[in-house]
């Protein structure tokens, strides 16, 4: 009996040891299984990669979003970018063209992936900074200098400018039309020229007198320039400026007024005609998406009616229906791509033939235009 009891106890011990050994092996196998599964770090790295694709975007403004014109349109486009991608982009307002602009752009380049510089005079500062920050994408509005990491973009301002000129030529009673130009840059010059060609197409005796304000956004100076033209007896006044100061001055004299870039009808409801408008939002979203997809490339973009970037504002309530119909019919031609503004013969205001009869002026020549067409009273300063 004693032997049997001892033997039984020995067998129980052996069984217990075997069970412990099996449990130990199973635990080891479980540890091995954990180690060979996809580690948690990989998921974190994947999440980090996704986060890195969300761009840090900045915009540099010559004025303020409340200007009612140019800067407001860019800021509207920026808001669409933020809403589309769920980001909060950076804006820097009231940045003068020149050394201050270069300093601001460089500061932004240090902690942003895409920097939009939205004024013509930011061109050289943008190029200079881009040379130092090759991993940053820069987009410059209205310029003509590009680099591997710098692209340019602008509207075919001559298209809606032409439509505004059609309305002006139809509305003027004395043939005297005024135009306040900001700076004599190609974009302003070709818009004034298109405006004048259109006015003369419906009123051959119409003349457009130009005064340069030498500012993009300074309501006081813009108003003074407008008044100088109103004092000459113009009965339609157009303004290539960022604020509605010019059309407000015209309204005080009971003169038809046109602004620029955005719908300015609320500032002069009784005498407002229409004016060119710009939609930047779609283009901004496309550029940011291209950066995220790794497909962004430098280039020079030009958008008009067909591209959905250029348009005109709704007509003022007192604009005659026949004028609206005339303008809308020509707008349809732009949208269909069946009309070219600068088709010869075109003479400059010194009598020189610039575009031969039947020829269409090349886009590259339009974008570097530095002369005024016949019918413009004024000159291009050096």
C-alpha positions in Angstrom: 0.0 0.0 0.0 2.8 2.4 0.9 4.5 1.7 -2.4 1.3 2.2 -4.3 0.7 5.6 -2.5 4.2 6.7 -3.3 3.9 5.7 -6.9 0.6 7.5 -7.3 2.0 10.7 -5.8 5.0 10.5 -8.2 2.7 10.1 -11.2 0.6 13.2 -10.1 3.8 15.3 -9.8 4.9 14.2 -13.3 1.5 15.2 -14.7 1.7 18.6 -12.9 5.2 19.3 -14.3 4.0 18.4 -17.8 1.1 20.8 -17.5 3.4 23.6 -16.3 5.7 22.9 -19.1 2.9 23.1 -21.6 1.6 26.3 -20.2 5.1 27.8 -20.3 5.4 26.8 -24.0 2.0 28.2 -24.8 3.0 31.5 -23.2 6.2 31.6 -25.1 4.3 30.9 -28.3 1.9 33.8 -27.5 4.9 36.1 -27.0 6.4 35.0 -30.2 3.0 35.7 -32.0 2.8 39.2 -30.6 6.4 40.0 -31.7 5.8 38.8 -35.2 2.5 40.7 -35.7 2.4 44.2 -37.2 4.0 46.5 -34.5 2.1 49.5 -33.1 4.8 51.8 -34.3 3.9 51.1 -37.9 0.4 52.4 -37.4 1.7 55.5 -35.7 4.2 56.0 -38.5 1.4 55.7 -41.1 -0.7 58.2 -39.2 2.3 60.6 -39.1 2.8 60.2 -42.9 -0.9 61.2 -43.4 -0.5 64.2 -41.1 2.6 65.4 -43.0 0.5 65.5 -46.3 -1.7 68.3 -44.8 0.0 71.4 -46.0 0.8 74.6 -44.1 -0.4 77.3 -46.4 0.2 81.1 -46.2 -1.0 84.2 -48.1 0.6 87.5 -48.4 -1.7 90.5 -49.0 -1.0 94.0 -50.3 -4.2 95.3 -48.5 -6.9 94.0 -46.2 -9.7 91.5 -46.8 -12.2 94.3 -46.1 -11.0 96.4 -49.1 -14.0 95.3 -51.1 -11.9 94.3 -54.1 -8.6 92.6 -54.9 -7.5 91.3 -51.4 -11.1 90.4 -50.5 -11.2 88.1 -53.6 -8.0 86.3 -52.6 -9.2 85.9 -49.0 -12.5 84.4 -50.2 -10.4 81.9 -52.1 -8.3 81.2 -49.0 -11.4 80.5 -47.0 -12.4 77.9 -49.6 -9.0 76.2 -49.2 -9.4 76.1 -45.4 -12.9 74.7 -45.7 -11.9 72.1 -48.3 -8.9 70.7 -46.5 -9.8 71.4 -42.9 -6.8 73.7 -42.2 -6.2 77.2 -40.9 -4.0 79.0 -43.3 -1.8 82.0 -42.3 -2.4 85.5 -43.7 -0.2 88.6 -43.5 -2.0 91.8 -44.5 -0.8 95.3 -45.6 2.6 94.1 -46.8 4.3 96.8 -48.9 6.0 95.8 -52.1 9.8 95.8 -51.7 12.1 94.8 -48.9 9.3 94.4 -46.3 7.7 91.9 -48.6 10.9 89.8 -48.9 11.3 89.7 -45.1 7.7 88.6 -44.6 7.9 85.9 -47.3 11.1 84.5 -45.9 9.6 84.3 -42.4 6.7 82.4 -43.8 8.9 80.1 -45.8 10.6 78.9 -42.6 7.4 77.1 -41.4 5.0 76.8 -44.4 4.8 74.4 -47.3 3.0 76.7 -49.8 3.2 80.5 -49.9 0.8 82.5 -52.1 2.1 86.0 -52.8 -0.7 88.1 -54.2 0.6 91.3 -55.6 2.6 92.2 -58.7 5.4 93.9 -56.8 6.1 90.7 -54.8 7.6 89.1 -57.8 11.3 89.6 -57.2 11.0 89.1 -53.4 9.3 85.8 -54.1 12.0 84.7 -56.5 14.7 85.7 -54.1 13.3 83.8 -51.2 12.5 80.7 -53.3 16.2 80.3 -54.1 16.8 79.8 -50.3 13.9 77.4 -49.7 13.8 74.9 -52.5 11.5 72.6 -50.5 8.7 75.3 -50.3 6.2 75.9 -53.2 5.7 79.6 -54.0 2.8 80.9 -56.2 2.9 84.5 -57.3 -0.1 86.3 -58.7 0.2 88.4 -61.9 4.0 88.0 -62.2 6.0 86.6 -65.1 9.1 85.1 -63.4 9.0 81.4 -62.6 11.5 78.9 -61.0 11.5 75.2 -60.2 9.5 75.9 -57.0 7.8 79.1 -58.2 4.7 79.3 -60.4 2.6 82.3 -61.5 -1.1 82.8 -62.0 -3.4 85.5 -63.2 -6.7 86.1 -65.0 -7.4 87.1 -68.6 -8.4 90.5 -67.3 -8.8 91.7 -70.8 -11.9 89.5 -71.3 -14.1 91.0 -68.6 -12.4 94.3 -69.2 -13.7 94.2 -72.7 -17.2 93.6 -71.5 -17.0 96.6 -69.1 -15.9 98.7 -72.1 -18.9 97.6 -74.1 -21.1 98.9 -71.3 -19.2 102.1 -70.9 -19.3 102.8 -74.7 -23.0 102.2 -74.7 -23.7 104.4 -71.7 -21.6 107.5 -72.4 -23.5 110.4 -73.8 -20.6 112.8 -74.4 -18.0 110.2 -75.4 -15.8 111.1 -72.4 -14.9 108.1 -70.3 -12.4 108.1 -67.4 -10.2 105.4 -66.2 -8.2 105.4 -62.9 -5.3 103.0 -63.3 -3.3 101.7 -60.3 0.2 101.2 -61.8 1.3 100.9 -65.5 1.9 97.1 -65.2 0.9 94.9 -68.1 -2.2 93.6 -66.4 -3.6 97.1 -66.0 -2.5 98.3 -69.4 -4.0 95.3 -71.3 -7.3 95.7 -69.3 -7.5 99.4 -70.2 -6.7 98.7 -73.8 -9.4 96.0 -74.0 -11.8 98.3 -72.3 -11.1 101.1 -74.9 -11.3 98.8 -77.9 -14.8 97.6 -76.7 -16.0 101.1 -76.1 -15.0 102.2 -79.5 -16.6 99.2 -81.1 -20.0 100.5 -80.1 -19.1 104.2 -80.0 -16.2 105.1 -82.4 -16.0 108.6 -81.1 -15.5 107.6 -77.5 -12.2 108.4 -75.8 -10.8 107.0 -72.6 -8.7 109.4 -70.4 -6.3 107.6 -68.0 -4.9 108.9 -64.7 -2.4 106.8 -62.8 -2.8 106.7 -59.0 0.4 104.8 -58.4 -1.2 102.8 -55.6 -3.1 99.5 -55.4 -5.0 100.3 -52.2 -5.2 103.8 -50.9 -8.8 105.1 -50.9 -7.8 108.7 -50.4 -5.5 108.7 -53.4 -7.9 106.7 -55.5 -10.7 109.2 -54.7 -8.4 112.1 -55.7 -7.6 110.5 -59.0 -11.2 109.8 -59.7 -12.2 113.4 -58.9 -9.5 114.7 -61.3 -11.3 112.8 -64.1 -14.7 113.8 -63.0 -13.6 117.4 -63.1 -12.8 116.9 -66.8 -16.5 116.0 -67.5 -16.3 112.2 -67.9 -19.8 110.7 -67.7 -18.6 107.1 -67.1 -15.7 106.3 -64.7 -13.9 103.0 -64.5 -11.4 102.1 -61.8 -8.6 99.5 -61.7 -8.2 99.9 -57.9 -8.7 97.7 -54.9 -11.3 99.9 -53.1 -14.6 101.3 -54.2 -13.5 104.9 -53.5 -13.6 105.8 -57.2 -17.2 104.6 -57.9 -18.3 106.3 -54.7 -16.8 109.6 -56.0 -18.6 109.1 -59.3 -21.9 108.4 -57.5 -21.7 111.8 -55.8 -21.7 113.4 -59.2 -24.4 111.2 -60.6 -21.9 109.5 -63.0 -21.9 105.9 -64.0 -19.1 104.0 -62.1 -17.2 100.7 -62.4 -14.9 99.1 -59.9 -12.7 96.1 -60.2 -12.1 92.5 -59.0 -15.3 92.1 -56.9 -19.0 93.1 -57.1 -19.0 96.7 -55.8 -22.6 97.5 -56.6 -23.5 98.0 -52.9 -21.2 101.0 -52.7 -23.0 103.0 -55.4 -26.4 101.3 -56.1 -27.9 104.0 -58.2 -25.0 104.6 -60.6 -23.2 101.2 -60.6 -22.7 99.5 -64.0 -20.7 96.3 -63.5 -17.0 95.4 -63.5 -14.5 92.5 -63.8 -14.6 89.9 -61.0 -12.3 87.1 -60.1 -12.8 83.6 -58.6 -9.5 82.4 -57.1 -11.0 79.6 -55.0 -11.1 76.8 -57.5 -7.5 77.4 -58.6 -6.2 77.6 -55.0 -7.9 74.3 -54.1 -6.4 72.7 -57.2 -2.8 73.9 -56.4 -3.0 72.7 -52.8 -4.4 69.3 -53.9 -1.6 69.0 -56.4 0.9 69.6 -53.6 -0.7 66.9 -51.5 -0.7 64.5 -54.4 2.9 65.2 -55.2 2.0 66.4 -58.7 2.5 70.2 -58.4 4.7 71.6 -61.1 5.9 75.1 -61.8 4.1 77.0 -64.6 2.4 80.2 -65.7 -1.4 79.9 -65.4 -3.8 82.2 -67.2 -7.6 81.8 -66.5 -10.5 83.4 -68.3 -14.2 82.8 -68.7 -13.7 79.3 -70.1 -11.6 78.4 -67.0 -14.1 79.8 -64.6 -11.6 82.3 -63.1 -12.8 85.5 -64.9 -16.3 87.0 -64.8 -18.3 90.2 -64.5 -20.4 91.4 -61.6 -24.2 91.6 -61.7 -25.4 94.8 -63.5 -26.5 97.7 -61.5 -30.3 98.2 -61.2 -30.4 101.2 -63.5 -28.4 99.7 -66.4 -30.7 99.6 -69.5 -31.7 96.1 -70.5 -30.3 96.5 -74.1 -26.9 97.2 -72.6 -27.1 94.2 -70.5 -28.1 92.0 -73.5 -25.2 93.4 -75.6 -22.7 92.6 -72.9 -24.1 89.1 -72.1 -24.1 88.2 -75.8 -20.4 89.0 -76.0 -19.8 87.2 -72.7 -21.2 84.0 -74.3 -18.6 84.4 -77.1 -15.8 84.4 -74.5 -17.3 81.4 -72.8 -17.4 79.6 -76.2 -13.9 80.6 -77.1 -15.1 82.3 -80.3 -13.8 85.8 -79.7 -10.3 87.3 -79.3 -10.0 90.8 -78.0 -6.7 91.7 -79.6 -7.5 91.0 -83.3 -6.0 93.4 -85.8 -5.8 95.9 -87.1 -4.9 97.6 -83.8 -3.0 100.9 -83.6 -1.4 102.4 -80.5 -2.3 106.0 -79.4 0.8 107.3 -81.2 -0.4 106.0 -84.6 1.8 102.9 -84.9 0.2 99.7 -86.3 0.8 97.2 -83.5 -1.3 94.2 -84.8 -1.8 93.5 -88.5 -5.2 93.3 -90.0 -6.7 89.8 -89.3 -3.9 88.8 -87.0 -4.5 87.7 -83.4 -2.0 89.1 -80.9 0.0 86.2 -79.1 -0.8 85.8 -75.4 2.9 86.3 -74.5 2.7 89.8 -76.2 -0.5 90.6 -74.4 1.1 89.7 -71.0 4.0 92.1 -71.6 2.0 94.9 -73.1 3.5 98.4 -72.4 1.6 100.6 -74.8 -1.8 102.1 -75.1 -4.3 101.7 -77.9 -5.7 104.4 -80.1 -8.4 106.2 -78.3 -6.7 106.4 -74.9 -5.7 109.8 -73.7 -2.6 109.2 -71.6 0.8 107.6 -71.6 2.7 104.8 -70.0 5.2 106.3 -67.5 8.8 105.1 -67.7 
